Amino acid sequence: MEFLIVCPLALVAGLVDAVAGGGGLISLPAYFFAGLPPHAAIATNKLSSTMGTTVATIRYVLFGYMVKRFVIMGVACGLAGSAAGANLALVADSFALMVFMLVSLPFVAWMVFRTRDLNRFAERPLPPRRALGLTGAIALAVGIYDGFYGPGTGTILMLLLTAVAHQGMREAAGTTKAINLATNVAALTVFLANGEVLVGLGLAAGAFNIVGNWIGASLFDKKGAAILRPIMLIVIALFALRLIFDLFAG
C-alpha cells in the first residue's frame, strides 16, 4: 500500500520539480499519507528526490543552462548549509521555522504576482563579485532550510536567484538544479548515517521521480517562461497549505 500511494505521486512531484521546483510539496505529504513517521518521511523523500534531481540536473547541463562560477559557489555553500540543516532536523523542533516560512510566503507570492517576467532582473546585471556572493549566501541559507525541512526549496531558489542575484531565468534554473542536488545529497548522507531512510521504498519512488523529472526538464526547455510562473504560484499555494496543516497537526 505504501508503494501504491507514494510512487505515482513521486512521478508527479518529479515533473513539477524539474519545471519550477517544489516537488517535495507533493512527494513529502505522500509519505505522511502512507503512514511514515516524520523523520522517516523526510529522510526517505530525500532519497527519491535526489535520484530525480540528478536526472534533471544532467539534462540542464546538456541544455547549456549551467554557469560555472555560479554552480561552483552555489554547490559549495548549499552542501554546507544542508548538512547543518539536516543535523538540526534530527534534534530540533521545526515549529519556529515553519512559522517563519508561513509568514514570509505572502511576500514571496506578491513578488511572483508582481513579477510577470523573471528575466527582467537579468537586464540589470550586478557586478560579478556581488552576484557571486549573493548566489553563495542564497545557497547557504536555503540549503539550511532544505536539510532541515525541504519542501519548496527549488521554488525559493529560483525566485531568489532571479530577483536578488539577477541571474537570467535559464541560468537560474540551472543553478537551482545544481544547488538542489547538492543539498539533497548532503541531507541524504546525514539521514542515511542515522538510519532514518527506508531504502526500498525510497528507491522505488526514486525511479518514478526520475521519469517525472525527465518529462519536466524537456517541458521546461520547450516552454520556458510560459509555464514557469503559473506553476510557481501553484507550488507556493500548496506550500502554504502544507505549512498550515503541519502547524495545526503539531
C-alpha positions in Angstrom: 0.0 0.0 0.0 2.9 2.4 0.8 4.3 1.8 -2.7 0.9 2.4 -4.4 0.4 5.7 -2.6 3.9 7.1 -2.8 5.2 6.0 -6.3 2.5 7.7 -8.5 2.8 10.9 -6.6 6.6 10.8 -6.8 6.2 10.9 -10.6 4.1 14.0 -10.5 6.4 15.5 -7.9 9.4 14.9 -10.3 7.6 16.7 -13.2 6.8 19.7 -11.0 10.3 19.8 -9.5 12.0 19.8 -12.9 10.0 22.8 -14.1 9.7 25.1 -11.1 11.0 23.2 -8.0 8.8 22.4 -5.1 8.2 18.7 -5.9 8.5 17.9 -2.2 5.2 19.7 -1.7 3.7 16.7 -3.4 6.0 13.8 -2.5 6.5 14.6 1.2 2.8 14.6 2.0 2.5 11.3 0.1 5.0 9.7 2.6 3.0 11.0 5.5 -0.2 9.7 4.0 1.4 6.3 3.6 1.9 6.2 7.3 5.6 7.0 7.7 6.7 8.9 10.8 8.0 12.5 10.2 11.8 11.8 10.3 11.5 8.7 8.1 9.2 10.5 5.7 11.6 13.5 5.3 14.7 11.2 5.1 13.1 8.7 2.5 11.8 11.6 0.5 15.4 12.9 0.2 16.5 9.6 -1.4 13.8 9.6 -4.1 14.1 13.3 -4.8 17.9 13.0 -5.0 17.5 10.4 -7.7 15.1 12.5 -9.8 17.0 15.8 -9.3 20.2 14.0 -10.6 18.5 13.3 -13.9 17.1 16.8 -14.2 20.5 18.3 -13.4 22.2 16.3 -16.1 19.6 17.4 -18.6 20.0 21.0 -17.7 23.8 20.6 -18.2 23.2 19.2 -21.6 20.8 22.1 -22.4 23.7 24.6 -21.5 22.0 26.3 -18.6 24.9 26.0 -16.1 27.1 29.0 -15.4 30.3 27.5 -13.9 31.1 30.2 -11.3 27.5 30.3 -10.0 27.3 26.5 -9.9 30.6 26.0 -8.0 29.8 28.7 -5.4 26.2 27.5 -5.0 27.0 23.8 -4.7 29.8 24.5 -2.1 27.6 26.7 0.1 24.5 24.5 -0.4 26.4 21.4 0.7 27.5 23.2 3.9 24.1 24.6 4.6 22.2 21.4 4.0 24.5 19.3 6.2 24.0 21.7 9.0 20.2 21.8 8.5 19.9 18.0 8.4 21.8 17.7 11.7 19.5 20.3 13.2 16.4 18.4 12.0 17.5 15.4 14.0 17.4 17.3 17.3 15.3 20.4 16.8 11.6 21.3 16.6 10.6 22.6 13.2 7.7 24.8 14.6 9.7 28.1 14.6 11.0 27.5 11.0 7.5 26.7 9.7 6.1 29.8 11.3 8.8 31.9 9.6 8.1 30.3 6.2 4.4 30.8 6.6 4.8 34.5 7.5 7.2 35.0 4.6 5.1 33.3 1.9 2.7 36.2 1.3 5.7 38.3 0.3 7.0 35.6 -2.0 3.6 35.2 -3.6 3.3 39.0 -4.0 6.7 39.1 -5.7 5.7 36.4 -8.1 2.4 38.1 -9.0 4.1 41.4 -9.4 7.0 40.0 -11.5 5.5 38.9 -14.7 8.9 38.4 -16.4 11.5 36.9 -14.2 14.1 37.6 -16.9 13.7 41.4 -16.4 16.1 41.3 -13.5 18.8 39.9 -15.7 18.5 43.1 -17.8 20.2 44.9 -14.8 23.1 42.6 -14.1 25.0 43.0 -10.9 28.8 43.3 -10.6 30.2 39.8 -11.0 31.6 39.5 -7.4 28.4 40.8 -5.9 26.3 38.4 -8.0 28.6 35.5 -7.0 28.5 36.5 -3.3 24.7 36.7 -3.3 24.5 33.3 -5.0 26.6 31.8 -2.3 24.6 33.4 0.5 21.3 32.3 -1.0 22.6 28.7 -1.4 23.8 28.6 2.2 20.5 29.9 3.7 18.2 27.8 1.5 20.5 24.8 2.0 20.0 25.0 5.7 16.2 25.1 5.2 16.4 22.2 2.7 18.3 20.0 5.1 16.0 20.9 8.0 12.6 20.6 6.2 12.8 20.8 2.4 9.5 21.4 0.5 9.6 24.4 -1.8 13.4 24.6 -1.9 13.6 24.8 -5.7 10.9 27.5 -6.0 12.6 29.6 -3.3 16.0 29.2 -5.0 14.6 30.2 -8.4 12.9 33.3 -7.1 15.9 34.5 -5.1 18.5 33.8 -7.8 16.5 35.8 -10.4 15.2 38.6 -8.2 18.2 39.0 -5.8 21.2 37.7 -7.7 19.8 38.9 -11.1 20.5 35.7 -12.9 18.7 35.0 -16.2 15.8 32.6 -15.9 17.5 29.7 -17.7 20.8 30.3 -15.9 18.9 30.5 -12.6 17.1 27.3 -13.4 20.5 25.5 -14.0 22.0 26.9 -10.8 18.9 25.9 -8.9 19.1 22.3 -10.0 22.8 22.1 -9.2 22.3 23.6 -5.7 19.2 21.5 -5.0 21.1 18.3 -6.0 23.9 19.2 -3.6 21.6 20.0 -0.7 19.7 16.7 -1.3 22.9 14.7 -1.3 24.2 16.3 1.9 21.0 15.8 3.8 20.6 12.3 2.5 24.1 11.4 3.7 23.2 12.6 7.2 19.9 10.7 7.3 21.5 7.5 5.9 24.2 7.7 8.6 21.5 7.9 11.2 19.4 5.0 9.8 16.3 7.1 9.0 15.9 6.2 5.4 13.5 3.4 4.2 15.8 2.4 1.3 13.4 0.0 -0.6 10.5 2.5 -0.7 12.9 5.4 -1.5 14.5 3.6 -4.5 11.1 2.6 -5.9 9.7 6.2 -5.5 13.0 7.5 -6.9 12.5 5.5 -10.2 9.1 7.2 -10.6 10.6 10.5 -9.7 13.2 10.1 -12.4 10.5 9.7 -15.1 8.8 12.8 -13.9 12.0 14.9 -13.9 12.8 13.7 -17.4 9.5 14.8 -18.7 9.5 18.0 -16.7 13.0 19.0 -17.9 12.0 18.6 -21.5 8.9 20.6 -20.9 10.8 23.5 -19.4 13.3 23.5 -22.3 10.4 23.8 -24.8 8.1 26.1 -22.9 10.4 28.0 -20.5 8.8 31.2 -19.0 5.4 30.5 -20.4 4.9 27.7 -17.8 7.2 28.7 -15.0 5.2 31.5 -13.3 1.8 29.7 -13.0 3.5 26.5 -11.7 5.5 28.5 -9.2 2.3 30.2 -7.9 0.6 26.8 -7.6 3.6 25.5 -5.7 3.6 28.5 -3.3 -0.1 27.9 -2.6 0.5 24.2 -1.9 3.4 25.1 0.3 1.2 27.5 2.4 -1.4 24.8 2.8 1.2 22.2 3.8 2.7 24.5 6.4 -0.7 25.4 7.9 -1.5 21.6 8.1 1.8 20.9 9.8 1.4 23.7 12.3 -2.1 22.6 13.3 -1.2 18.9 13.2 1.7 19.6 15.5 
